[in-house]
Amino acid sequence: MFIGHFAVGFAAKKFAPRANLAVLITAPIFLDVLWPFFLLAGWEHVRIDPGNTRFTPLDLYDFPWSHSLLMSIVWATFFASTYYFFARYRAGTIAVWIGVVSHWVLDWITHRPDMQLYPGGSRFGIGLWNSIPGTLTVELTMFAVGIWIYVHTTRARDWIGRWVFGAYVVLLLAAYIGDRLGGPPTNVMSDIVWPAIIITPIMILWAWWFDRHRVLRDGTAATVHR
């Protein structure tokens, strides 16, 4: 799953309005933030295997330290505790914890049985990726709902809050559709690892930027926890 994880971050703004969107988006993609570094270190492994599922050409056969359920709970607790230490915002802390763990749940729905409960444990997965129409329907619907919730929770206070936010949404959709229509990657490091390491921080900072230029619609205090 890709934009479905971003959808969780956008929707979380309703529950934790004083948390910056960058934090709320980082939480549900946090396991994917860790994953390329673990691949780079040789702690986890992936194969390019066109046809592994109908939607993705990747064989995710070894990624328990970033993506098992047990480790997702560990990473969620680490991230949420760190956030609470600095922000002292309970709703944001809960949203962060749930966001990180939601990654495993959503991947369990989309992946074939490669999601482990703990490193070395049994593998699970419903396999939504075996249906291209099903995957597109679920993810695009989630993304639309997440954006709708965010837009009805906040409003732009200037052109950055409006147009930079709009460009962000368009870019995510373009990347999602473009990845589906493009050919399979040819090299794990150059086509997967390094692009993820470089692009993901940009997307997080981008969300932080435009969210600072939006205010809450309900009249409560604007974002204060950055």
C-alpha positions in Angstrom: 0.0 0.0 0.0 1.2 3.5 -0.8 -1.3 6.4 -0.8 -3.5 4.5 1.7 -0.8 5.1 4.3 -0.8 8.8 3.5 -4.6 8.8 3.8 -4.3 7.6 7.4 -2.1 10.6 8.1 -4.4 13.1 6.5 -7.4 11.6 8.4 -5.6 11.7 11.7 -5.7 15.5 11.6 -9.3 15.4 12.7 -8.4 13.4 15.8 -5.2 15.4 16.6 -5.7 18.8 15.1 -2.8 20.4 17.0 -0.3 18.0 15.6 1.5 19.0 12.5 0.5 17.0 9.4 4.2 16.1 8.9 4.2 14.0 12.1 0.8 12.5 11.4 1.9 11.4 7.9 5.3 10.2 9.1 3.6 7.8 11.5 1.8 5.6 9.0 4.8 5.6 6.6 7.4 5.1 9.4 8.0 1.5 8.6 8.7 2.4 5.0 11.0 5.2 6.2 13.1 2.5 8.1 12.9 -0.1 5.3 15.3 1.4 2.8 17.9 2.0 5.5 17.6 -1.7 6.6 18.0 -2.8 3.0 21.0 -0.6 2.6 22.5 -2.1 5.8 21.8 -5.6 4.6 19.5 -6.4 7.5 16.5 -7.0 5.2 16.2 -8.0 1.6 13.9 -7.7 -1.4 13.8 -9.2 -4.9 12.5 -7.7 -8.1 10.2 -10.5 -9.3 7.6 -9.3 -11.9 4.4 -11.3 -11.5 4.9 -11.8 -7.8 1.6 -10.2 -7.4 -0.4 -8.5 -10.2 0.1 -5.0 -8.6 3.7 -5.0 -7.6 6.8 -6.7 -9.0 8.6 -6.9 -5.6 9.1 -10.1 -3.6 9.2 -8.8 -0.1 10.6 -12.0 1.4 12.7 -10.7 4.2 11.7 -7.5 6.1 10.8 -8.6 9.7 12.8 -5.9 11.5 10.8 -3.1 9.9 7.5 -4.7 9.1 6.6 -7.5 11.5 3.7 -6.8 13.8 5.8 -7.1 16.9 8.4 -4.6 15.5 5.7 -2.3 14.3 4.5 -2.1 17.9 8.0 -1.5 19.1 8.5 1.3 16.5 5.1 2.8 17.3 6.0 2.9 21.0 9.4 4.5 20.2 8.0 7.1 17.9 5.0 8.0 20.1 7.1 8.2 23.2 9.6 10.5 21.5 6.8 12.7 20.2 5.1 12.9 23.6 8.5 13.8 25.2 8.7 16.9 23.0 5.1 17.8 22.4 3.2 16.7 25.5 0.1 16.3 23.3 -1.8 13.2 24.2 -4.1 13.1 21.2 -1.1 13.5 18.9 0.7 10.7 20.7 -2.2 8.3 20.3 -2.5 9.2 16.6 1.2 8.6 16.1 1.1 5.2 17.8 -2.0 4.0 15.9 -0.6 5.4 12.7 2.5 3.4 12.9 0.7 0.1 13.7 -1.9 0.8 11.0 0.9 0.3 8.5 1.1 -3.4 9.4 -2.7 -3.8 9.2 -3.0 -2.2 5.8 0.0 -4.1 4.4 -1.6 -7.3 5.8 -4.6 -6.5 3.6 -2.7 -5.8 0.5 0.3 -8.1 0.6 0.4 -11.8 -0.2 1.4 -13.9 2.9 4.7 -12.2 3.7 3.7 -10.2 6.8 5.2 -11.7 9.9 3.8 -11.5 13.4 7.4 -11.3 14.7 10.8 -12.0 13.2 11.0 -15.6 12.2 7.3 -16.1 12.8 4.5 -17.3 10.4 3.6 -15.1 7.5 0.1 -13.6 6.7 -1.5 -11.5 4.1 -4.9 -11.3 2.4 -3.4 -10.5 -1.0 -5.4 -7.5 -2.3 -2.4 -6.8 -4.6 -3.5 -9.8 -6.7 -6.4 -7.6 -7.9 -5.4 -4.4 -9.7 -9.0 -3.0 -9.8 -9.5 -3.9 -6.1 -6.2 -2.3 -5.0 -6.9 0.9 -7.0 -10.4 1.1 -5.6 -9.4 0.6 -2.0 -6.4 3.0 -2.0 -8.0 5.8 -4.1 -11.1 5.7 -1.9 -9.0 5.8 1.2 -7.0 8.7 -0.2 -10.1 10.6 -1.2 -11.7 10.2 2.3 -8.4 11.2 4.0 -8.1 14.3 1.9 -11.8 15.1 2.5 -11.4 14.8 6.3 -8.2 17.0 6.2 -9.9 19.7 4.1 -13.0 19.7 6.3 -10.7 20.0 9.4 -8.5 22.8 8.1 -8.6 25.7 5.7 -5.9 27.6 3.8 -4.9 30.9 5.3 -2.8 31.9 2.3 -1.6 30.7 -1.2 0.9 28.2 0.4 -1.8 26.5 2.4 -3.9 26.2 -0.8 -1.7 25.7 -3.8 1.3 23.9 -2.1 -1.2 21.6 -0.5 -2.9 21.0 -3.8 0.4 20.3 -5.6 1.2 17.8 -2.9 -2.0 15.9 -3.5 -1.5 15.9 -7.2 2.1 14.7 -6.9 1.1 11.8 -4.7 -1.6 10.7 -7.1 0.8 11.1 -10.1 3.4 9.1 -8.4 0.9 6.4 -7.5 -0.5 6.1 -11.0 2.8 6.5 -12.7 4.4 3.7 -10.6 1.5 1.4 -11.6 1.8 2.3 -15.3 5.6 2.2 -15.4 7.8 -0.8 -15.9 9.3 -2.8 -13.0 12.5 -1.5 -11.4 15.7 -3.0 -12.6 18.0 -2.4 -9.6 17.0 -2.5 -5.9 19.5 0.1 -4.8 19.3 2.7 -7.6 15.5 2.3 -8.2 14.1 1.6 -4.8 16.5 2.3 -1.9 18.1 5.6 -2.8 15.0 7.3 -4.3 13.1 6.4 -1.0 15.9 7.8 1.2 16.0 11.0 -0.8 12.4 11.6 -1.6 10.7 10.7 1.6 12.2 13.5 3.8 11.2 16.0 1.1 7.6 14.8 1.2 7.6 15.0 5.0 9.0 18.5 5.0 6.6 19.5 2.3 3.6 18.4 4.5 5.1 20.3 7.4 5.3 23.5 5.3 1.8 23.7 3.9 0.2 22.5 7.1 1.7 25.5 8.9 -0.2 27.7 6.4 -3.6 26.2 7.2 -5.8 26.9 10.2 -8.5 24.8 11.9 -12.0 25.3 10.8 -13.6 24.9 14.2 -12.0 28.0 15.6 -9.7 26.3 18.1 -6.0 27.1 18.3 -4.0 26.6 15.2 -1.3 24.0 15.0 1.1 24.5 17.9 2.9 21.2 18.1 5.5 21.1 15.3 
